[in-house]
Amino acid sequence: GEPVAAVLLRLEPPIARTTPVGGRPRAPYCMMGVCFDCLAIVDGVPSTQTCRTAVREGMRVERQHGARVIGQ
């Protein structure tokens, strides 16, 4: 039942994505689905809010680089 974002915060570095313009690293922030700083690619699905996604055995999480994908 733990969110993926909580696990990301325990990693070094705790980065979920980079910003589209400057490429700056972003880590989970609000932990409630408002800020979108926790977006990552989860099981091949880009722009997944990791704060709203529960950890499952065997899932694959990748850092997302660049602009978020809207409409998926």
Predicted model as a PDB file, atoms N, CA, C, CB and O in Angstrom, pLDDT in the B-factor column:
MODEL        1                                                                  
ATOM      1  N   GLY A   1       0.784  -1.204   0.000  1.00 85.00           N  
ATOM      2  CA  GLY A   1       0.000   0.000   0.000  1.00 85.00           C  
ATOM      3  C   GLY A   1       0.833   1.279   0.000  1.00 85.00           C  
ATOM      4  O   GLY A   1       0.275   2.376  -0.032  1.00 85.00           O  
ATOM      5  N   GLU A   2       2.163   1.154   0.035  1.00 96.00           N  
ATOM      6  CA  GLU A   2       3.021   2.338   0.053  1.00 96.00           C  
ATOM      7  C   GLU A   2       3.096   2.958  -1.348  1.00 96.00           C  
ATOM      8  CB  GLU A   2       4.441   1.975   0.562  1.00 96.00           C  
ATOM      9  O   GLU A   2       3.218   2.233  -2.336  1.00 96.00           O  
ATOM     10  N   PRO A   3       3.023   4.306  -1.442  1.00 98.00           N  
ATOM     11  CA  PRO A   3       3.135   4.924  -2.767  1.00 98.00           C  
ATOM     12  C   PRO A   3       4.567   4.853  -3.308  1.00 98.00           C  
ATOM     13  CB  PRO A   3       2.675   6.384  -2.706  1.00 98.00           C  
ATOM     14  O   PRO A   3       5.533   4.874  -2.546  1.00 98.00           O  
ATOM     15  N   VAL A   4       4.680   4.770  -4.606  1.00 97.00           N  
ATOM     16  CA  VAL A   4       5.983   4.736  -5.262  1.00 97.00           C  
ATOM     17  C   VAL A   4       6.793   5.982  -4.887  1.00 97.00           C  
ATOM     18  CB  VAL A   4       5.817   4.637  -6.801  1.00 97.00           C  
ATOM     19  O   VAL A   4       8.007   5.891  -4.705  1.00 97.00           O  
ATOM     20  N   ALA A   5       6.146   7.130  -4.771  1.00 97.00           N  
ATOM     21  CA  ALA A   5       6.847   8.374  -4.429  1.00 97.00           C  
ATOM     22  C   ALA A   5       7.569   8.267  -3.091  1.00 97.00           C  
ATOM     23  CB  ALA A   5       5.863   9.540  -4.391  1.00 97.00           C  
ATOM     24  O   ALA A   5       8.652   8.830  -2.934  1.00 97.00           O  
ATOM     25  N   ALA A   6       7.000   7.566  -2.138  1.00 97.00           N  
ATOM     26  CA  ALA A   6       7.646   7.394  -0.831  1.00 97.00           C  
ATOM     27  C   ALA A   6       8.946   6.615  -0.977  1.00 97.00           C  
ATOM     28  CB  ALA A   6       6.702   6.674   0.153  1.00 97.00           C  
ATOM     29  O   ALA A   6       9.928   6.901  -0.292  1.00 97.00           O  
ATOM     30  N   VAL A   7       8.951   5.641  -1.863  1.00 95.00           N  
ATOM     31  CA  VAL A   7      10.166   4.866  -2.113  1.00 95.00           C  
ATOM     32  C   VAL A   7      11.199   5.750  -2.820  1.00 95.00           C  
ATOM     33  CB  VAL A   7       9.849   3.598  -2.965  1.00 95.00           C  
ATOM     34  O   VAL A   7      12.383   5.708  -2.485  1.00 95.00           O  
ATOM     35  N   LEU A   8      10.758   6.545  -3.791  1.00 95.00           N  
ATOM     36  CA  LEU A   8      11.673   7.436  -4.500  1.00 95.00           C  
ATOM     37  C   LEU A   8      12.369   8.399  -3.539  1.00 95.00           C  
ATOM     38  CB  LEU A   8      10.920   8.222  -5.574  1.00 95.00           C  
ATOM     39  O   LEU A   8      13.545   8.718  -3.721  1.00 95.00           O  
ATOM     40  N   LEU A   9      11.658   8.856  -2.533  1.00 96.00           N  
ATOM     41  CA  LEU A   9      12.239   9.794  -1.567  1.00 96.00           C  
ATOM     42  C   LEU A   9      13.343   9.166  -0.720  1.00 96.00           C  
ATOM     43  CB  LEU A   9      11.155  10.331  -0.659  1.00 96.00           C  
ATOM     44  O   LEU A   9      14.172   9.878  -0.152  1.00 96.00           O  
ATOM     45  N   ARG A  10      13.357   7.853  -0.634  1.00 95.00           N  
ATOM     46  CA  ARG A  10      14.396   7.165   0.142  1.00 95.00           C  
ATOM     47  C   ARG A  10      15.633   6.841  -0.685  1.00 95.00           C  
ATOM     48  CB  ARG A  10      13.840   5.888   0.731  1.00 95.00           C  
ATOM     49  O   ARG A  10      16.642   6.399  -0.137  1.00 95.00           O  
ATOM     50  N   LEU A  11      15.569   7.054  -1.986  1.00 93.00           N  
ATOM     51  CA  LEU A  11      16.701   6.762  -2.867  1.00 93.00           C  
ATOM     52  C   LEU A  11      17.651   7.952  -2.940  1.00 93.00           C  
ATOM     53  CB  LEU A  11      16.207   6.391  -4.274  1.00 93.00           C  
ATOM     54  O   LEU A  11      17.265   9.084  -2.650  1.00 93.00           O  
ATOM     55  N   GLU A  12      18.872   7.691  -3.321  1.00 92.00           N  
ATOM     56  CA  GLU A  12      19.853   8.752  -3.567  1.00 92.00           C  
ATOM     57  C   GLU A  12      20.230   8.736  -5.036  1.00 92.00           C  
ATOM     58  CB  GLU A  12      21.118   8.577  -2.671  1.00 92.00           C  
ATOM     59  O   GLU A  12      20.774   7.735  -5.502  1.00 92.00           O  
ATOM     60  N   PRO A  13      19.973   9.772  -5.774  1.00 92.00           N  
ATOM     61  CA  PRO A  13      19.195  10.950  -5.417  1.00 92.00           C  
ATOM     62  C   PRO A  13      17.700  10.650  -5.533  1.00 92.00           C  
ATOM     63  CB  PRO A  13      19.579  12.145  -6.314  1.00 92.00           C  
ATOM     64  O   PRO A  13      17.309   9.763  -6.291  1.00 92.00           O  
ATOM     65  N   PRO A  14      16.859  11.376  -4.792  1.00 92.00           N  
ATOM     66  CA  PRO A  14      15.411  11.105  -4.777  1.00 92.00           C  
ATOM     67  C   PRO A  14      14.665  11.776  -5.930  1.00 92.00           C  
ATOM     68  CB  PRO A  14      14.815  11.569  -3.460  1.00 92.00           C  
ATOM     69  O   PRO A  14      13.672  12.468  -5.706  1.00 92.00           O  
ATOM     70  N   ILE A  15      15.131  11.579  -7.145  1.00 93.00           N  
ATOM     71  CA  ILE A  15      14.589  12.278  -8.312  1.00 93.00           C  
ATOM     72  C   ILE A  15      13.558  11.414  -9.038  1.00 93.00           C  
ATOM     73  CB  ILE A  15      15.722  12.671  -9.274  1.00 93.00           C  
ATOM     74  O   ILE A  15      13.797  10.237  -9.307  1.00 93.00           O  
ATOM     75  N   ALA A  16      12.402  12.022  -9.354  1.00 93.00           N  
ATOM     76  CA  ALA A  16      11.380  11.330 -10.136  1.00 93.00           C  
ATOM     77  C   ALA A  16      11.454  11.740 -11.599  1.00 93.00           C  
ATOM     78  CB  ALA A  16       9.982  11.620  -9.575  1.00 93.00           C  
ATOM     79  O   ALA A  16      11.245  10.919 -12.492  1.00 93.00           O  
ATOM     80  N   ARG A  17      11.754  13.020 -11.843  1.00 93.00           N  
ATOM     81  CA  ARG A  17      11.759  13.530 -13.214  1.00 93.00           C  
ATOM     82  C   ARG A  17      12.695  14.723 -13.317  1.00 93.00           C  
ATOM     83  CB  ARG A  17      10.334  13.923 -13.661  1.00 93.00           C  
ATOM     84  O   ARG A  17      13.252  15.183 -12.321  1.00 93.00           O  
ATOM     85  N   THR A  18      12.858  15.217 -14.547  1.00 93.00           N  
ATOM     86  CA  THR A  18      13.580  16.466 -14.768  1.00 93.00           C  
ATOM     87  C   THR A  18      12.634  17.456 -15.435  1.00 93.00           C  
ATOM     88  CB  THR A  18      14.860  16.237 -15.639  1.00 93.00           C  
ATOM     89  O   THR A  18      11.675  17.059 -16.097  1.00 93.00           O  
ATOM     90  N   THR A  19      12.909  18.746 -15.257  1.00 90.00           N  
ATOM     91  CA  THR A  19      12.033  19.764 -15.845  1.00 90.00           C  
ATOM     92  C   THR A  19      12.228  19.828 -17.352  1.00 90.00           C  
ATOM     93  CB  THR A  19      12.302  21.145 -15.215  1.00 90.00           C  
ATOM     94  O   THR A  19      13.319  19.549 -17.850  1.00 90.00           O  
ATOM     95  N   PRO A  20      11.166  20.199 -18.089  1.00 88.00           N  
ATOM     96  CA  PRO A  20      11.241  20.222 -19.545  1.00 88.00           C  
ATOM     97  C   PRO A  20      12.202  21.270 -20.102  1.00 88.00           C  
ATOM     98  CB  PRO A  20       9.884  20.460 -20.104  1.00 88.00           C  
ATOM     99  O   PRO A  20      12.842  21.028 -21.125  1.00 88.00           O  
ATOM    100  N   VAL A  21      12.315  22.420 -19.454  1.00 88.00           N  
ATOM    101  CA  VAL A  21      13.118  23.502 -20.014  1.00 88.00           C  
ATOM    102  C   VAL A  21      14.580  23.423 -19.571  1.00 88.00           C  
ATOM    103  CB  VAL A  21      12.531  24.843 -19.612  1.00 88.00           C  
ATOM    104  O   VAL A  21      15.476  23.364 -20.412  1.00 88.00           O  
ATOM    105  N   GLY A  22      14.823  23.422 -18.278  1.00 90.00           N  
ATOM    106  CA  GLY A  22      16.197  23.469 -17.791  1.00 90.00           C  
ATOM    107  C   GLY A  22      16.804  22.132 -17.444  1.00 90.00           C  
ATOM    108  O   GLY A  22      18.001  22.052 -17.165  1.00 90.00           O  
ATOM    109  N   GLY A  23      16.005  21.075 -17.455  1.00 90.00           N  
ATOM    110  CA  GLY A  23      16.516  19.755 -17.107  1.00 90.00           C  
ATOM    111  C   GLY A  23      16.841  19.596 -15.634  1.00 90.00           C  
ATOM    112  O   GLY A  23      17.621  18.724 -15.254  1.00 90.00           O  
ATOM    113  N   ARG A  24      16.240  20.441 -14.804  1.00 94.00           N  
ATOM    114  CA  ARG A  24      16.510  20.382 -13.365  1.00 94.00           C  
ATOM    115  C   ARG A  24      15.791  19.188 -12.731  1.00 94.00           C  
ATOM    116  CB  ARG A  24      16.072  21.694 -12.677  1.00 94.00           C  
ATOM    117  O   ARG A  24      14.670  18.857 -13.118  1.00 94.00           O  
ATOM    118  N   PRO A  25      16.433  18.552 -11.770  1.00 94.00           N  
ATOM    119  CA  PRO A  25      15.813  17.402 -11.113  1.00 94.00           C  
ATOM    120  C   PRO A  25      14.664  17.829 -10.206  1.00 94.00           C  
ATOM    121  CB  PRO A  25      16.853  16.631 -10.306  1.00 94.00           C  
ATOM    122  O   PRO A  25      14.722  18.877  -9.562  1.00 94.00           O  
ATOM    123  N   ARG A  26      13.631  17.013 -10.164  1.00 94.00           N  
ATOM    124  CA  ARG A  26      12.472  17.243  -9.305  1.00 94.00           C  
ATOM    125  C   ARG A  26      12.193  15.968  -8.518  1.00 94.00           C  
ATOM    126  CB  ARG A  26      11.221  17.671 -10.142  1.00 94.00           C  
ATOM    127  O   ARG A  26      12.308  14.859  -9.040  1.00 94.00           O  
ATOM    128  N   ALA A  27      11.828  16.145  -7.271  1.00 95.00           N  
ATOM    129  CA  ALA A  27      11.496  15.023  -6.395  1.00 95.00           C  
ATOM    130  C   ALA A  27      10.036  15.141  -5.983  1.00 95.00           C  
ATOM    131  CB  ALA A  27      12.427  14.987  -5.142  1.00 95.00           C  
ATOM    132  O   ALA A  27       9.460  16.225  -6.078  1.00 95.00           O  
ATOM    133  N   PRO A  28       9.428  14.059  -5.531  1.00 96.00           N  
ATOM    134  CA  PRO A  28       8.063  14.144  -5.029  1.00 96.00           C  
ATOM    135  C   PRO A  28       7.963  15.242  -3.967  1.00 96.00           C  
ATOM    136  CB  PRO A  28       7.612  12.782  -4.448  1.00 96.00           C  
ATOM    137  O   PRO A  28       8.843  15.382  -3.118  1.00 96.00           O  
ATOM    138  N   TYR A  29       6.884  16.012  -4.028  1.00 95.00           N  
ATOM    139  CA  TYR A  29       6.753  17.166  -3.142  1.00 95.00           C  
ATOM    140  C   TYR A  29       5.471  17.129  -2.317  1.00 95.00           C  
ATOM    141  CB  TYR A  29       6.798  18.440  -3.948  1.00 95.00           C  
ATOM    142  O   TYR A  29       5.527  17.011  -1.093  1.00 95.00           O  
ATOM    143  N   CYS A  30       4.321  17.228  -2.972  1.00 95.00           N  
ATOM    144  CA  CYS A  30       3.070  17.386  -2.212  1.00 95.00           C  
ATOM    145  C   CYS A  30       2.517  16.061  -1.683  1.00 95.00           C  
ATOM    146  CB  CYS A  30       2.023  18.051  -3.083  1.00 95.00           C  
ATOM    147  O   CYS A  30       1.808  16.039  -0.677  1.00 95.00           O  
ATOM    148  N   MET A  31       2.836  14.975  -2.353  1.00 95.00           N  
ATOM    149  CA  MET A  31       2.389  13.627  -1.972  1.00 95.00           C  
ATOM    150  C   MET A  31       0.876  13.449  -1.996  1.00 95.00           C  
ATOM    151  CB  MET A  31       2.895  13.301  -0.599  1.00 95.00           C  
ATOM    152  O   MET A  31       0.352  12.545  -1.344  1.00 95.00           O  
ATOM    153  N   MET A  32       0.153  14.312  -2.753  1.00 95.00           N  
ATOM    154  CA  MET A  32      -1.301  14.148  -2.856  1.00 95.00           C  
ATOM    155  C   MET A  32      -1.840  14.408  -4.260  1.00 95.00           C  
ATOM    156  CB  MET A  32      -1.985  15.072  -1.882  1.00 95.00           C  
ATOM    157  O   MET A  32      -3.047  14.580  -4.430  1.00 95.00           O  
ATOM    158  N   GLY A  33      -0.972  14.441  -5.265  1.00 94.00           N  
ATOM    159  CA  GLY A  33      -1.427  14.526  -6.644  1.00 94.00           C  
ATOM    160  C   GLY A  33      -1.707  15.914  -7.171  1.00 94.00           C  
ATOM    161  O   GLY A  33      -2.403  16.054  -8.178  1.00 94.00           O  
ATOM    162  N   VAL A  34      -1.186  16.951  -6.522  1.00 95.00           N  
ATOM    163  CA  VAL A  34      -1.465  18.318  -6.942  1.00 95.00           C  
ATOM    164  C   VAL A  34      -0.309  18.933  -7.742  1.00 95.00           C  
ATOM    165  CB  VAL A  34      -1.761  19.175  -5.727  1.00 95.00           C  
ATOM    166  O   VAL A  34      -0.554  19.644  -8.717  1.00 95.00           O  
ATOM    167  N   CYS A  35       0.935  18.674  -7.352  1.00 91.00           N  
ATOM    168  CA  CYS A  35       2.072  19.418  -7.917  1.00 91.00           C  
ATOM    169  C   CYS A  35       2.694  18.789  -9.164  1.00 91.00           C  
ATOM    170  CB  CYS A  35       3.130  19.559  -6.876  1.00 91.00           C  
ATOM    171  O   CYS A  35       3.341  19.506  -9.927  1.00 91.00           O  
ATOM    172  N   PHE A  36       2.537  17.515  -9.405  1.00 91.00           N  
ATOM    173  CA  PHE A  36       3.083  16.794 -10.559  1.00 91.00           C  
ATOM    174  C   PHE A  36       4.608  16.685 -10.572  1.00 91.00           C  
ATOM    175  CB  PHE A  36       2.636  17.466 -11.814  1.00 91.00           C  
ATOM    176  O   PHE A  36       5.188  16.350 -11.605  1.00 91.00           O  
ATOM    177  N   ASP A  37       5.265  16.961  -9.447  1.00 93.00           N  
ATOM    178  CA  ASP A  37       6.713  16.802  -9.392  1.00 93.00           C  
ATOM    179  C   ASP A  37       7.125  15.338  -9.288  1.00 93.00           C  
ATOM    180  CB  ASP A  37       7.275  17.579  -8.219  1.00 93.00           C  
ATOM    181  O   ASP A  37       8.301  15.021  -9.464  1.00 93.00           O  
ATOM    182  N   CYS A  38       6.195  14.449  -9.009  1.00 94.00           N  
ATOM    183  CA  CYS A  38       6.521  13.033  -8.836  1.00 94.00           C  
ATOM    184  C   CYS A  38       6.308  12.204 -10.100  1.00 94.00           C  
ATOM    185  CB  CYS A  38       5.694  12.459  -7.722  1.00 94.00           C  
ATOM    186  O   CYS A  38       6.393  10.976 -10.052  1.00 94.00           O  
ATOM    187  N   LEU A  39       6.032  12.858 -11.232  1.00 94.00           N  
ATOM    188  CA  LEU A  39       5.765  12.097 -12.458  1.00 94.00           C  
ATOM    189  C   LEU A  39       6.961  11.226 -12.841  1.00 94.00           C  
ATOM    190  CB  LEU A  39       5.420  13.050 -13.613  1.00 94.00           C  
ATOM    191  O   LEU A  39       8.110  11.664 -12.794  1.00 94.00           O  
ATOM    192  N   ALA A  40       6.668  10.005 -13.214  1.00 95.00           N  
ATOM    193  CA  ALA A  40       7.692   9.063 -13.668  1.00 95.00           C  
ATOM    194  C   ALA A  40       7.046   8.095 -14.651  1.00 95.00           C  
ATOM    195  CB  ALA A  40       8.340   8.294 -12.462  1.00 95.00           C  
ATOM    196  O   ALA A  40       5.831   8.105 -14.850  1.00 95.00           O  
ATOM    197  N   ILE A  41       7.867   7.273 -15.249  1.00 95.00           N  
ATOM    198  CA  ILE A  41       7.377   6.231 -16.154  1.00 95.00           C  
ATOM    199  C   ILE A  41       7.228   4.962 -15.325  1.00 95.00           C  
ATOM    200  CB  ILE A  41       8.351   6.011 -17.387  1.00 95.00           C  
ATOM    201  O   ILE A  41       8.215   4.425 -14.821  1.00 95.00           O  
ATOM    202  N   VAL A  42       6.006   4.490 -15.187  1.00 97.00           N  
ATOM    203  CA  VAL A  42       5.737   3.294 -14.384  1.00 97.00           C  
ATOM    204  C   VAL A  42       5.183   2.213 -15.302  1.00 97.00           C  
ATOM    205  CB  VAL A  42       4.739   3.603 -13.214  1.00 97.00           C  
ATOM    206  O   VAL A  42       4.138   2.389 -15.929  1.00 97.00           O  
ATOM    207  N   ASP A  43       5.890   1.102 -15.370  1.00 98.00           N  
ATOM    208  CA  ASP A  43       5.508  -0.016 -16.242  1.00 98.00           C  
ATOM    209  C   ASP A  43       5.250   0.443 -17.674  1.00 98.00           C  
ATOM    210  CB  ASP A  43       4.264  -0.711 -15.692  1.00 98.00           C  
ATOM    211  O   ASP A  43       4.310  -0.012 -18.326  1.00 98.00           O  
ATOM    212  N   GLY A  44       6.107   1.360 -18.157  1.00 95.00           N  
ATOM    213  CA  GLY A  44       6.013   1.842 -19.531  1.00 95.00           C  
ATOM    214  C   GLY A  44       5.026   2.964 -19.763  1.00 95.00           C  
ATOM    215  O   GLY A  44       4.915   3.455 -20.887  1.00 95.00           O  
ATOM    216  N   VAL A  45       4.301   3.387 -18.731  1.00 95.00           N  
ATOM    217  CA  VAL A  45       3.305   4.445 -18.863  1.00 95.00           C  
ATOM    218  C   VAL A  45       3.908   5.767 -18.387  1.00 95.00           C  
ATOM    219  CB  VAL A  45       2.018   4.102 -18.058  1.00 95.00           C  
ATOM    220  O   VAL A  45       4.172   5.929 -17.196  1.00 95.00           O  
ATOM    221  N   PRO A  46       4.132   6.728 -19.318  1.00 93.00           N  
ATOM    222  CA  PRO A  46       4.721   7.997 -18.914  1.00 93.00           C  
ATOM    223  C   PRO A  46       3.735   8.855 -18.124  1.00 93.00           C  
ATOM    224  CB  PRO A  46       5.205   8.757 -20.136  1.00 93.00           C  
ATOM    225  O   PRO A  46       2.525   8.635 -18.164  1.00 93.00           O  
ATOM    226  N   SER A  47       4.281   9.837 -17.403  1.00 92.00           N  
ATOM    227  CA  SER A  47       3.498  10.822 -16.652  1.00 92.00           C  
ATOM    228  C   SER A  47       2.590  10.199 -15.602  1.00 92.00           C  
ATOM    229  CB  SER A  47       2.667  11.637 -17.600  1.00 92.00           C  
ATOM    230  O   SER A  47       1.483  10.682 -15.365  1.00 92.00           O  
ATOM    231  N   THR A  48       3.058   9.131 -14.976  1.00 95.00           N  
ATOM    232  CA  THR A  48       2.310   8.498 -13.894  1.00 95.00           C  
ATOM    233  C   THR A  48       2.606   9.236 -12.599  1.00 95.00           C  
ATOM    234  CB  THR A  48       2.668   6.988 -13.767  1.00 95.00           C  
ATOM    235  O   THR A  48       3.767   9.461 -12.261  1.00 95.00           O  
ATOM    236  N   GLN A  49       1.560   9.614 -11.876  1.00 96.00           N  
ATOM    237  CA  GLN A  49       1.743  10.266 -10.586  1.00 96.00           C  
ATOM    238  C   GLN A  49       2.134   9.200  -9.566  1.00 96.00           C  
ATOM    239  CB  GLN A  49       0.448  11.027 -10.144  1.00 96.00           C  
ATOM    240  O   GLN A  49       1.295   8.415  -9.124  1.00 96.00           O  
ATOM    241  N   THR A  50       3.399   9.181  -9.200  1.00 97.00           N  
ATOM    242  CA  THR A  50       3.887   8.136  -8.314  1.00 97.00           C  
ATOM    243  C   THR A  50       3.364   8.280  -6.894  1.00 97.00           C  
ATOM    244  CB  THR A  50       5.386   8.138  -8.300  1.00 97.00           C  
ATOM    245  O   THR A  50       3.387   7.316  -6.128  1.00 97.00           O  
ATOM    246  N   CYS A  51       2.895   9.462  -6.531  1.00 97.00           N  
ATOM    247  CA  CYS A  51       2.324   9.640  -5.188  1.00 97.00           C  
ATOM    248  C   CYS A  51       0.958   8.981  -5.082  1.00 97.00           C  
ATOM    249  CB  CYS A  51       2.212  11.132  -4.843  1.00 97.00           C  
ATOM    250  O   CYS A  51       0.465   8.745  -3.979  1.00 97.00           O  
ATOM    251  N   ARG A  52       0.342   8.682  -6.222  1.00 97.00           N  
ATOM    252  CA  ARG A  52      -0.990   8.066  -6.239  1.00 97.00           C  
ATOM    253  C   ARG A  52      -0.947   6.638  -6.774  1.00 97.00           C  
ATOM    254  CB  ARG A  52      -1.948   8.904  -7.084  1.00 97.00           C  
ATOM    255  O   ARG A  52      -1.983   6.055  -7.093  1.00 97.00           O  
ATOM    256  N   THR A  53       0.263   6.080  -6.870  1.00 97.00           N  
ATOM    257  CA  THR A  53       0.442   4.733  -7.403  1.00 97.00           C  
ATOM    258  C   THR A  53       1.089   3.853  -6.343  1.00 97.00           C  
ATOM    259  CB  THR A  53       1.300   4.756  -8.696  1.00 97.00           C  
ATOM    260  O   THR A  53       2.183   4.147  -5.860  1.00 97.00           O  
ATOM    261  N   ALA A  54       0.409   2.778  -5.987  1.00 98.00           N  
ATOM    262  CA  ALA A  54       0.931   1.870  -4.958  1.00 98.00           C  
ATOM    263  C   ALA A  54       2.013   0.964  -5.528  1.00 98.00           C  
ATOM    264  CB  ALA A  54      -0.202   1.022  -4.363  1.00 98.00           C  
ATOM    265  O   ALA A  54       1.943   0.539  -6.681  1.00 98.00           O  
ATOM    266  N   VAL A  55       3.005   0.677  -4.708  1.00 97.00           N  
ATOM    267  CA  VAL A  55       4.086  -0.226  -5.085  1.00 97.00           C  
ATOM    268  C   VAL A  55       3.525  -1.640  -5.250  1.00 97.00           C  
ATOM    269  CB  VAL A  55       5.228  -0.201  -4.023  1.00 97.00           C  
ATOM    270  O   VAL A  55       2.743  -2.118  -4.428  1.00 97.00           O  
ATOM    271  N   ARG A  56       3.947  -2.293  -6.335  1.00 97.00           N  
ATOM    272  CA  ARG A  56       3.575  -3.691  -6.585  1.00 97.00           C  
ATOM    273  C   ARG A  56       4.850  -4.464  -6.897  1.00 97.00           C  
ATOM    274  CB  ARG A  56       2.532  -3.814  -7.765  1.00 97.00           C  
ATOM    275  O   ARG A  56       5.801  -3.921  -7.459  1.00 97.00           O  
ATOM    276  N   GLU A  57       4.854  -5.698  -6.536  1.00 96.00           N  
ATOM    277  CA  GLU A  57       6.001  -6.538  -6.836  1.00 96.00           C  
ATOM    278  C   GLU A  57       6.198  -6.628  -8.344  1.00 96.00           C  
ATOM    279  CB  GLU A  57       5.824  -7.939  -6.228  1.00 96.00           C  
ATOM    280  O   GLU A  57       5.249  -6.864  -9.092  1.00 96.00           O  
ATOM    281  N   GLY A  58       7.435  -6.439  -8.779  1.00 97.00           N  
ATOM    282  CA  GLY A  58       7.771  -6.580 -10.194  1.00 97.00           C  
ATOM    283  C   GLY A  58       7.549  -5.340 -11.039  1.00 97.00           C  
ATOM    284  O   GLY A  58       7.835  -5.363 -12.236  1.00 97.00           O  
ATOM    285  N   MET A  59       7.045  -4.253 -10.454  1.00 97.00           N  
ATOM    286  CA  MET A  59       6.812  -3.058 -11.268  1.00 97.00           C  
ATOM    287  C   MET A  59       8.137  -2.426 -11.657  1.00 97.00           C  
ATOM    288  CB  MET A  59       5.935  -2.039 -10.512  1.00 97.00           C  
ATOM    289  O   MET A  59       9.141  -2.576 -10.961  1.00 97.00           O  
ATOM    290  N   ARG A  60       8.125  -1.714 -12.781  1.00 97.00           N  
ATOM    291  CA  ARG A  60       9.327  -1.039 -13.278  1.00 97.00           C  
ATOM    292  C   ARG A  60       9.067   0.464 -13.248  1.00 97.00           C  
ATOM    293  CB  ARG A  60       9.703  -1.523 -14.731  1.00 97.00           C  
ATOM    294  O   ARG A  60       8.084   0.949 -13.808  1.00 97.00           O  
ATOM    295  N   VAL A  61       9.962   1.191 -12.588  1.00 96.00           N  
ATOM    296  CA  VAL A  61       9.843   2.646 -12.469  1.00 96.00           C  
ATOM    297  C   VAL A  61      11.092   3.287 -13.055  1.00 96.00           C  
ATOM    298  CB  VAL A  61       9.642   3.080 -10.980  1.00 96.00           C  
ATOM    299  O   VAL A  61      12.211   2.932 -12.685  1.00 96.00           O  
ATOM    300  N   GLU A  62      10.899   4.238 -13.974  1.00 95.00           N  
ATOM    301  CA  GLU A  62      12.001   4.946 -14.613  1.00 95.00           C  
ATOM    302  C   GLU A  62      11.806   6.449 -14.437  1.00 95.00           C  
ATOM    303  CB  GLU A  62      12.101   4.575 -16.116  1.00 95.00           C  
ATOM    304  O   GLU A  62      10.676   6.935 -14.423  1.00 95.00           O  
ATOM    305  N   ARG A  63      12.898   7.174 -14.306  1.00 93.00           N  
ATOM    306  CA  ARG A  63      12.809   8.630 -14.253  1.00 93.00           C  
ATOM    307  C   ARG A  63      12.297   9.155 -15.583  1.00 93.00           C  
ATOM    308  CB  ARG A  63      14.181   9.258 -13.911  1.00 93.00           C  
ATOM    309  O   ARG A  63      12.620   8.624 -16.645  1.00 93.00           O  
ATOM    310  N   GLN A  64      11.500  10.199 -15.506  1.00 92.00           N  
ATOM    311  CA  GLN A  64      10.946  10.819 -16.711  1.00 92.00           C  
ATOM    312  C   GLN A  64      11.734  12.092 -17.007  1.00 92.00           C  
ATOM    313  CB  GLN A  64       9.417  11.133 -16.540  1.00 92.00           C  
ATOM    314  O   GLN A  64      11.974  12.908 -16.118  1.00 92.00           O  
ATOM    315  N   HIS A  65      12.132  12.246 -18.263  1.00 89.00           N  
ATOM    316  CA  HIS A  65      12.898  13.425 -18.668  1.00 89.00           C  
ATOM    317  C   HIS A  65      12.095  14.232 -19.675  1.00 89.00           C  
ATOM    318  CB  HIS A  65      14.269  13.021 -19.265  1.00 89.00           C  
ATOM    319  O   HIS A  65      11.537  13.683 -20.625  1.00 89.00           O  
ATOM    320  N   GLY A  66      12.044  15.535 -19.457  1.00 77.00           N  
ATOM    321  CA  GLY A  66      11.345  16.409 -20.404  1.00 77.00           C  
ATOM    322  C   GLY A  66       9.896  16.639 -20.012  1.00 77.00           C  
ATOM    323  O   GLY A  66       9.488  16.399 -18.876  1.00 77.00           O  
ATOM    324  N   ALA A  67       9.138  17.107 -20.978  1.00 74.00           N  
ATOM    325  CA  ALA A  67       7.740  17.488 -20.742  1.00 74.00           C  
ATOM    326  C   ALA A  67       6.865  16.278 -20.435  1.00 74.00           C  
ATOM    327  CB  ALA A  67       7.184  18.228 -21.954  1.00 74.00           C  
ATOM    328  O   ALA A  67       7.097  15.173 -20.926  1.00 74.00           O  
ATOM    329  N   ARG A  68       5.849  16.522 -19.605  1.00 69.00           N  
ATOM    330  CA  ARG A  68       4.939  15.436 -19.280  1.00 69.00           C  
ATOM    331  C   ARG A  68       4.037  15.141 -20.475  1.00 69.00           C  
ATOM    332  CB  ARG A  68       4.097  15.782 -18.036  1.00 69.00           C  
ATOM    333  O   ARG A  68       3.798  16.009 -21.315  1.00 69.00           O  
ATOM    334  N   VAL A  69       3.551  13.930 -20.540  1.00 67.00           N  
ATOM    335  CA  VAL A  69       2.668  13.493 -21.600  1.00 67.00           C  
ATOM    336  C   VAL A  69       1.243  13.659 -21.093  1.00 67.00           C  
ATOM    337  CB  VAL A  69       2.963  12.013 -22.027  1.00 67.00           C  
ATOM    338  O   VAL A  69       0.886  13.132 -20.040  1.00 67.00           O  
ATOM    339  N   ILE A  70       0.437  14.390 -21.843  1.00 68.00           N  
ATOM    340  CA  ILE A  70      -0.948  14.646 -21.422  1.00 68.00           C  
ATOM    341  C   ILE A  70      -1.882  13.789 -22.271  1.00 68.00           C  
ATOM    342  CB  ILE A  70      -1.313  16.168 -21.555  1.00 68.00           C  
ATOM    343  O   ILE A  70      -1.674  13.607 -23.471  1.00 68.00           O  
ATOM    344  N   GLY A  71      -2.914  13.269 -21.614  1.00 62.00           N  
ATOM    345  CA  GLY A  71      -3.928  12.518 -22.336  1.00 62.00           C  
ATOM    346  C   GLY A  71      -3.712  11.034 -22.394  1.00 62.00           C  
ATOM    347  O   GLY A  71      -4.298  10.355 -23.237  1.00 62.00           O  
ATOM    348  N   GLN A  72      -2.878  10.511 -21.510  1.00 54.00           N  
ATOM    349  CA  GLN A  72      -2.677   9.055 -21.487  1.00 54.00           C  
ATOM    350  C   GLN A  72      -3.140   8.494 -20.184  1.00 54.00           C  
ATOM    351  CB  GLN A  72      -1.215   8.691 -21.719  1.00 54.00           C  
ATOM    352  O   GLN A  72      -3.055   7.285 -19.968  1.00 54.00           O  
TER     353      GLN A  72                                                      
ENDMDL                                                                          
END                                                                             
